[in-house]
Amino acid sequence: MFLTKGSTIAIAATARHVDKEMIENATNIFESWGLNVLVNESLFAKQNAFAGSDEIRANAFQELMDNEEVNAIIIARGGYGTVRIIDQLDFTKFVQKPKIIAGFSDVTVLHAHINQNFGITTLHSCMPVTMQGKYFNTETIESLKNALFGNPITMQFAQHPFNKNKNVSGELVGGNLSVLFSLLGSSSDLDFDNKILFIEDIGEYFYHIDRMMQTFKRAGKLKNLKALIVGGMNDMNENSAPFAFNKSCFEIIQEAVQEYNFPVFYGFPAGHENLNLSVYLGKNCSISVDDNLVYFEQ
């Protein structure tokens, strides 16, 4: 499943539209790694905010999943739209011969659907649109390369005062909190029981974060977690009548899960931030701690 020199990585768009300039740097990087890069012209289709109609996006992604010459598919950018095509996709050939599906944010729809329904791992990673300009980060891109080529994933991040520390191992699932919330009750709804849940988000209102956490709690989605990992929670908004009263997202999440005994780790270096390190979802990981650092291995 992992890539080697000569493997083919395809760039797809399942949500917002893509311009050639958005993928140029990523294409050059992939080629410098010895990969062949497949870009179909349909990638640049446009219908309002989307990369073409639902039919165009679904057909293009289906073609890449069914193409036996393609070893990995990385989604060019997020936004919104993958949920509109997920039920049009036929995963039969993909299940017979899995390939890496990579990306983050709106790509959480694919991560959750594939992890839940087929038990196949997917890669939470940066995307071509974030591999250039102000988003460019050498460590982020190097972590993508390591993950694609099957090198061990290891990282460490600082202890946070809210952490509930305990060594733990188990299957890692999750992704963007808002997208996971939107999948509740659907065929893509993830089973969190006995899993290590990773969440991250951007641009939400503070009360939205609380509403999502309270809904997961009321639905029984949190009570049987093995652990919770909280990544980037960036650029949040407040109402004119403040909900959070200077609370951070971490504090809102802490309040929602304080009654549970599972370990919780804040500040995981993944999400909508420049340091967005790659991890495999639907795959086991281990977490260990000391007084100063949290260590993640996969």
C-alpha positions as a LaTeX table, in Angstrom:
\begin{tabular}{lrrr}
\hline
Residue & $x$ (\AA) & $y$ (\AA) & $z$ (\AA) \\
\hline
Met1 & 0.00 & 0.00 & 0.00 \\
Phe2 & 2.91 & 2.37 & 0.70 \\
Leu3 & 4.63 & 4.23 & $-2.14$ \\
Thr4 & 8.03 & 3.67 & $-3.68$ \\
Lys5 & 9.90 & 5.58 & $-6.35$ \\
Gly6 & 7.95 & 5.19 & $-9.57$ \\
Ser7 & 4.57 & 4.98 & $-7.81$ \\
Thr8 & 1.73 & 7.16 & $-9.10$ \\
Ile9 & $-0.03$ & 9.71 & $-6.93$ \\
Ala10 & $-3.18$ & 11.31 & $-8.32$ \\
Ile11 & $-4.52$ & 14.71 & $-7.31$ \\
Ala12 & $-8.30$ & 14.89 & $-6.93$ \\
Ala13 & $-10.89$ & 17.50 & $-6.00$ \\
Thr14 & $-13.94$ & 16.29 & $-4.11$ \\
Ala15 & $-15.05$ & 19.68 & $-2.82$ \\
Arg16 & $-13.97$ & 23.21 & $-3.77$ \\
His17 & $-12.63$ & 24.14 & $-7.19$ \\
Val18 & $-8.91$ & 24.07 & $-7.96$ \\
Asp19 & $-6.66$ & 26.21 & $-10.14$ \\
Lys20 & $-3.47$ & 24.89 & $-11.70$ \\
Glu21 & $-1.40$ & 27.31 & $-9.63$ \\
Met22 & $-2.73$ & 25.72 & $-6.45$ \\
Ile23 & $-1.14$ & 22.36 & $-7.19$ \\
Glu24 & 2.00 & 23.42 & $-9.04$ \\
Asn25 & 4.33 & 23.36 & $-6.04$ \\
Ala26 & 2.91 & 20.07 & $-4.75$ \\
Thr27 & 3.35 & 18.50 & $-8.18$ \\
Asn28 & 7.01 & 19.57 & $-8.25$ \\
Ile29 & 7.55 & 18.19 & $-4.73$ \\
Phe30 & 5.95 & 14.84 & $-5.54$ \\
Glu31 & 8.04 & 14.52 & $-8.69$ \\
Ser32 & 11.20 & 15.33 & $-6.71$ \\
Trp33 & 10.34 & 12.29 & $-4.56$ \\
Gly34 & 10.41 & 10.09 & $-7.65$ \\
Leu35 & 6.63 & 9.85 & $-7.97$ \\
Asn36 & 4.53 & 10.06 & $-11.09$ \\
Val37 & 1.78 & 12.64 & $-10.73$ \\
Leu38 & $-1.58$ & 12.10 & $-12.42$ \\
Val39 & $-3.74$ & 15.16 & $-13.02$ \\
Asn40 & $-6.92$ & 14.79 & $-15.07$ \\
Glu41 & $-8.33$ & 17.87 & $-16.78$ \\
Ser42 & $-11.59$ & 17.38 & $-14.89$ \\
Leu43 & $-9.66$ & 18.45 & $-11.79$ \\
Phe44 & $-10.04$ & 22.05 & $-12.94$ \\
Ala45 & $-13.77$ & 21.97 & $-13.59$ \\
Lys46 & $-15.77$ & 24.66 & $-11.83$ \\
Gln47 & $-19.39$ & 25.05 & $-10.79$ \\
Asn48 & $-19.91$ & 27.83 & $-8.29$ \\
Ala49 & $-17.66$ & 26.96 & $-5.33$ \\
Phe50 & $-17.25$ & 23.32 & $-6.38$ \\
Ala51 & $-14.73$ & 21.58 & $-8.63$ \\
Gly52 & $-17.48$ & 20.89 & $-11.13$ \\
Ser53 & $-20.87$ & 19.33 & $-10.56$ \\
Asp54 & $-21.42$ & 16.52 & $-8.09$ \\
Glu55 & $-21.48$ & 14.13 & $-11.04$ \\
Ile56 & $-18.15$ & 15.38 & $-12.40$ \\
Arg57 & $-16.44$ & 15.16 & $-9.01$ \\
Ala58 & $-17.86$ & 11.73 & $-8.23$ \\
Asn59 & $-16.97$ & 10.31 & $-11.65$ \\
Ala60 & $-13.44$ & 11.72 & $-11.48$ \\
Phe61 & $-12.81$ & 10.27 & $-8.03$ \\
Gln62 & $-14.35$ & 6.94 & $-9.02$ \\
Glu63 & $-12.04$ & 6.74 & $-12.01$ \\
Leu64 & $-9.00$ & 7.29 & $-9.79$ \\
Met65 & $-10.13$ & 4.71 & $-7.24$ \\
Asp66 & $-10.65$ & 2.14 & $-10.00$ \\
Asn67 & $-7.40$ & 2.92 & $-11.83$ \\
Glu68 & $-4.97$ & 0.12 & $-10.92$ \\
Glu69 & $-2.01$ & 2.29 & $-11.95$ \\
Val70 & $-2.80$ & 4.81 & $-9.21$ \\
Asn71 & $-1.19$ & 4.03 & $-5.85$ \\
Ala72 & $-2.38$ & 7.04 & $-3.85$ \\
Ile73 & $-4.95$ & 9.81 & $-4.17$ \\
Ile74 & $-4.39$ & 13.12 & $-2.42$ \\
Ile75 & $-7.23$ & 15.63 & $-2.30$ \\
Ala76 & $-6.14$ & 19.06 & $-3.53$ \\
Arg77 & $-8.09$ & 21.14 & $-1.02$ \\
Gly78 & $-10.96$ & 21.05 & 1.43 \\
Gly79 & $-13.87$ & 23.43 & 1.85 \\
Tyr80 & $-17.21$ & 21.70 & 1.51 \\
Gly81 & $-18.62$ & 19.17 & $-0.93$ \\
Thr82 & $-17.31$ & 15.65 & $-0.34$ \\
Val83 & $-20.46$ & 14.66 & 1.54 \\
Arg84 & $-22.48$ & 15.46 & $-1.61$ \\
Ile85 & $-20.76$ & 12.68 & $-3.57$ \\
Ile86 & $-19.89$ & 10.02 & $-0.98$ \\
Asp87 & $-23.05$ & 7.96 & $-1.61$ \\
Gln88 & $-22.44$ & 7.96 & $-5.37$ \\
Leu89 & $-19.09$ & 6.19 & $-4.99$ \\
Asp90 & $-18.58$ & 2.45 & $-5.48$ \\
Phe91 & $-15.73$ & 1.21 & $-3.29$ \\
Thr92 & $-15.74$ & $-2.38$ & $-4.61$ \\
Lys93 & $-12.44$ & $-2.19$ & $-6.51$ \\
Phe94 & $-10.88$ & 0.01 & $-3.87$ \\
Val95 & $-11.60$ & $-2.59$ & $-1.19$ \\
Gln96 & $-10.11$ & $-5.32$ & $-3.38$ \\
Lys97 & $-6.95$ & $-3.29$ & $-3.91$ \\
Pro98 & $-6.69$ & $-0.43$ & $-1.39$ \\
Lys99 & $-4.65$ & 2.68 & $-2.06$ \\
Ile100 & $-3.76$ & 5.62 & 0.13 \\
Ile101 & $-6.41$ & 8.34 & 0.37 \\
Ala102 & $-4.85$ & 11.51 & 1.82 \\
Gly103 & $-5.98$ & 14.94 & 3.00 \\
Phe104 & $-7.70$ & 16.67 & 5.89 \\
Ser105 & $-10.60$ & 18.99 & 6.73 \\
Asp106 & $-13.52$ & 18.13 & 4.41 \\
Val107 & $-11.65$ & 14.93 & 3.50 \\
Thr108 & $-12.80$ & 13.71 & 6.94 \\
Val109 & $-15.90$ & 12.46 & 5.08 \\
Leu110 & $-13.72$ & 9.99 & 3.17 \\
His111 & $-11.66$ & 9.09 & 6.23 \\
Ala112 & $-14.73$ & 8.32 & 8.32 \\
His113 & $-16.64$ & 6.49 & 5.59 \\
Ile114 & $-13.71$ & 4.29 & 4.61 \\
Asn115 & $-12.54$ & 3.59 & 8.18 \\
Gln116 & $-16.04$ & 2.75 & 9.39 \\
Asn117 & $-17.37$ & 0.72 & 6.47 \\
Phe118 & $-14.29$ & $-1.05$ & 5.15 \\
Gly119 & $-11.74$ & $-1.03$ & 7.97 \\
Ile120 & $-9.12$ & 0.45 & 5.63 \\
Thr121 & $-6.61$ & 3.02 & 6.83 \\
Thr122 & $-6.46$ & 6.53 & 5.34 \\
Leu123 & $-3.94$ & 9.33 & 5.73 \\
His124 & $-4.75$ & 12.57 & 7.55 \\
Ser125 & $-2.25$ & 14.96 & 6.00 \\
Cys126 & $-1.59$ & 18.29 & 4.38 \\
Met127 & $-2.90$ & 18.86 & 0.85 \\
Pro128 & $-1.48$ & 20.47 & $-2.31$ \\
Val129 & $-3.14$ & 23.83 & $-1.60$ \\
Thr130 & $-1.34$ & 23.97 & 1.78 \\
Met131 & 2.04 & 22.97 & 0.32 \\
Gln132 & 2.83 & 26.47 & $-0.90$ \\
Gly133 & 2.80 & 30.14 & 0.04 \\
Lys134 & 2.01 & 31.11 & 3.62 \\
Tyr135 & 1.03 & 27.54 & 4.48 \\
Phe136 & 4.35 & 26.01 & 3.39 \\
Asn137 & 6.07 & 24.12 & 6.20 \\
Thr138 & 9.06 & 21.87 & 5.62 \\
Glu139 & 8.35 & 19.61 & 8.60 \\
Thr140 & 4.74 & 19.16 & 7.53 \\
Ile141 & 5.74 & 18.16 & 4.02 \\
Glu142 & 8.50 & 15.86 & 5.23 \\
Ser143 & 5.98 & 14.09 & 7.46 \\
Leu144 & 3.74 & 13.54 & 4.42 \\
Lys145 & 6.64 & 11.98 & 2.55 \\
Asn146 & 7.52 & 9.71 & 5.47 \\
Ala147 & 3.93 & 8.54 & 5.81 \\
Leu148 & 3.42 & 7.94 & 2.08 \\
Phe149 & 6.62 & 5.89 & 1.86 \\
Gly150 & 5.77 & 3.82 & 4.94 \\
Asn151 & 8.36 & 5.15 & 7.36 \\
Pro152 & 7.45 & 4.99 & 11.06 \\
Ile153 & 5.46 & 7.99 & 12.29 \\
Thr154 & 6.92 & 9.46 & 15.47 \\
Met155 & 6.33 & 12.86 & 17.00 \\
Gln156 & 6.41 & 14.61 & 20.32 \\
Phe157 & 4.56 & 17.63 & 21.61 \\
Ala158 & 4.49 & 19.62 & 24.82 \\
Gln159 & 2.46 & 18.67 & 27.84 \\
His160 & $-0.61$ & 20.87 & 28.36 \\
Pro161 & $-2.02$ & 21.76 & 31.80 \\
Phe162 & $-5.39$ & 20.21 & 30.85 \\
Asn163 & $-3.93$ & 16.85 & 29.86 \\
Lys164 & $-5.14$ & 13.71 & 31.59 \\
Asn165 & $-1.95$ & 11.74 & 31.26 \\
Lys166 & $-1.75$ & 7.99 & 30.84 \\
Asn167 & 0.08 & 5.74 & 28.43 \\
Val168 & $-2.40$ & 4.34 & 25.92 \\
Ser169 & $-2.54$ & 2.48 & 22.61 \\
Gly170 & $-5.36$ & 1.74 & 20.21 \\
Glu171 & $-6.93$ & 2.54 & 16.86 \\
Leu172 & $-6.80$ & 6.20 & 15.87 \\
Val173 & $-9.92$ & 7.67 & 14.21 \\
Gly174 & $-11.39$ & 11.11 & 13.67 \\
Gly175 & $-10.51$ & 14.30 & 11.85 \\
Asn176 & $-12.38$ & 17.58 & 11.59 \\
Leu177 & $-14.86$ & 17.99 & 14.45 \\
Ser178 & $-17.52$ & 19.82 & 12.42 \\
Val179 & $-17.44$ & 17.21 & 9.68 \\
Leu180 & $-17.62$ & 14.33 & 12.17 \\
Phe181 & $-20.62$ & 16.07 & 13.74 \\
Ser182 & $-22.30$ & 16.41 & 10.32 \\
Leu183 & $-21.99$ & 12.65 & 9.74 \\
Leu184 & $-23.97$ & 11.65 & 12.84 \\
Gly185 & $-26.70$ & 9.14 & 11.98 \\
Ser186 & $-25.39$ & 8.51 & 8.46 \\
Ser187 & $-23.66$ & 5.48 & 6.99 \\
Ser188 & $-20.38$ & 7.37 & 7.45 \\
Asp189 & $-20.88$ & 7.91 & 11.20 \\
Leu190 & $-17.79$ & 6.64 & 13.02 \\
Asp191 & $-17.99$ & 4.25 & 15.93 \\
Phe192 & $-15.80$ & 5.85 & 18.60 \\
Asp193 & $-16.05$ & 2.99 & 21.11 \\
Asn194 & $-12.67$ & 1.76 & 22.33 \\
Lys195 & $-10.94$ & 4.09 & 19.86 \\
Ile196 & $-8.52$ & 6.98 & 20.25 \\
Leu197 & $-10.42$ & 9.96 & 18.86 \\
Phe198 & $-8.54$ & 12.83 & 17.19 \\
Ile199 & $-10.38$ & 16.14 & 16.60 \\
Glu200 & $-9.43$ & 19.51 & 15.15 \\
Asp201 & $-11.31$ & 22.50 & 13.73 \\
Ile202 & $-11.09$ & 26.06 & 12.42 \\
Gly203 & $-13.28$ & 29.13 & 12.10 \\
Glu204 & $-16.17$ & 27.92 & 14.25 \\
Tyr205 & $-18.03$ & 29.86 & 16.89 \\
Phe206 & $-17.15$ & 28.90 & 20.45 \\
Tyr207 & $-20.73$ & 27.87 & 21.15 \\
His208 & $-20.64$ & 25.60 & 18.08 \\
Ile209 & $-17.71$ & 23.73 & 19.62 \\
Asp210 & $-19.68$ & 23.35 & 22.83 \\
Arg211 & $-22.83$ & 22.26 & 20.96 \\
Met212 & $-20.94$ & 19.59 & 19.04 \\
Met213 & $-19.22$ & 18.23 & 22.14 \\
Gln214 & $-22.48$ & 18.20 & 24.10 \\
Thr215 & $-24.25$ & 16.42 & 21.23 \\
Phe216 & $-21.55$ & 13.75 & 21.04 \\
Lys217 & $-21.85$ & 13.39 & 24.79 \\
Arg218 & $-25.65$ & 13.03 & 24.75 \\
Ala219 & $-25.43$ & 10.54 & 21.89 \\
Gly220 & $-23.10$ & 8.35 & 23.95 \\
Lys221 & $-20.24$ & 8.85 & 21.53 \\
Leu222 & $-17.67$ & 9.84 & 24.18 \\
Lys223 & $-18.27$ & 7.56 & 27.14 \\
Asn224 & $-16.35$ & 4.58 & 25.77 \\
Leu225 & $-13.39$ & 6.40 & 24.23 \\
Lys226 & $-9.97$ & 4.93 & 24.83 \\
Ala227 & $-8.44$ & 8.42 & 24.63 \\
Leu228 & $-9.03$ & 11.85 & 23.13 \\
Ile229 & $-6.44$ & 13.83 & 21.16 \\
Val230 & $-7.17$ & 17.50 & 20.46 \\
Gly231 & $-5.29$ & 19.11 & 17.58 \\
Gly232 & $-5.42$ & 22.64 & 16.24 \\
Met233 & $-8.44$ & 24.76 & 17.19 \\
Asn234 & $-7.77$ & 27.94 & 15.27 \\
Asp235 & $-9.41$ & 31.26 & 14.34 \\
Met236 & $-12.52$ & 30.78 & 16.45 \\
Asn237 & $-15.30$ & 33.36 & 16.62 \\
Glu238 & $-17.34$ & 34.84 & 19.43 \\
Asn239 & $-20.91$ & 36.13 & 19.39 \\
Ser240 & $-21.81$ & 39.72 & 20.21 \\
Ala241 & $-23.25$ & 38.24 & 23.41 \\
Pro242 & $-20.18$ & 36.21 & 24.43 \\
Phe243 & $-20.58$ & 32.52 & 25.03 \\
Ala244 & $-17.06$ & 31.62 & 26.06 \\
Phe245 & $-16.19$ & 34.68 & 28.21 \\
Asn246 & $-12.51$ & 34.37 & 27.27 \\
Lys247 & $-12.51$ & 30.59 & 27.47 \\
Ser248 & $-10.45$ & 28.77 & 24.88 \\
Cys249 & $-11.66$ & 25.84 & 22.80 \\
Phe250 & $-9.48$ & 23.63 & 24.95 \\
Glu251 & $-11.38$ & 24.79 & 28.04 \\
Ile252 & $-14.74$ & 24.13 & 26.37 \\
Ile253 & $-13.64$ & 20.62 & 25.42 \\
Gln254 & $-12.15$ & 20.03 & 28.87 \\
Glu255 & $-15.50$ & 20.88 & 30.49 \\
Ala256 & $-17.33$ & 18.49 & 28.17 \\
Val257 & $-15.10$ & 15.50 & 28.94 \\
Gln258 & $-14.08$ & 16.16 & 32.55 \\
Glu259 & $-16.39$ & 13.45 & 33.94 \\
Tyr260 & $-14.68$ & 10.71 & 31.94 \\
Asn261 & $-11.59$ & 8.80 & 33.01 \\
Phe262 & $-9.95$ & 8.30 & 29.61 \\
Pro263 & $-6.65$ & 10.13 & 28.89 \\
Val264 & $-6.88$ & 13.44 & 27.03 \\
Phe265 & $-4.04$ & 15.19 & 25.19 \\
Tyr266 & $-4.20$ & 18.79 & 23.94 \\
Gly267 & $-2.02$ & 20.52 & 21.37 \\
Phe268 & $-1.49$ & 17.62 & 18.97 \\
Pro269 & 0.42 & 19.06 & 15.95 \\
Ala270 & $-2.20$ & 18.40 & 13.29 \\
Gly271 & $-5.09$ & 20.35 & 11.82 \\
His272 & $-5.61$ & 23.73 & 10.20 \\
Glu273 & $-2.19$ & 25.11 & 11.05 \\
Asn274 & 1.18 & 25.25 & 9.34 \\
Leu275 & 2.50 & 22.36 & 11.40 \\
Asn276 & 0.07 & 19.68 & 10.24 \\
Leu277 & 1.85 & 16.38 & 10.70 \\
Ser278 & 0.60 & 13.25 & 8.95 \\
Val279 & $-1.06$ & 10.38 & 10.82 \\
Tyr280 & $-2.90$ & 7.30 & 9.63 \\
Leu281 & $-6.55$ & 7.01 & 10.64 \\
Gly282 & $-8.01$ & 3.56 & 11.11 \\
Lys283 & $-4.61$ & 2.35 & 12.28 \\
Asn284 & $-3.23$ & 1.61 & 15.75 \\
Cys285 & $-1.01$ & 4.11 & 17.51 \\
Ser286 & 0.65 & 4.36 & 20.91 \\
Ile287 & 0.97 & 7.37 & 23.18 \\
Ser288 & 3.35 & 7.68 & 26.11 \\
Val289 & 4.15 & 10.56 & 28.43 \\
Asp290 & 6.77 & 12.03 & 30.70 \\
Asp291 & 6.73 & 15.21 & 32.77 \\
Asn292 & 7.35 & 17.51 & 29.81 \\
Leu293 & 6.33 & 15.76 & 26.60 \\
Val294 & 3.76 & 13.51 & 24.96 \\
Tyr295 & 5.15 & 10.94 & 22.52 \\
Phe296 & 3.11 & 9.59 & 19.60 \\
Glu297 & 4.13 & 6.56 & 17.54 \\
Gln298 & 2.47 & 4.73 & 14.67 \\
\hline
\end{tabular}
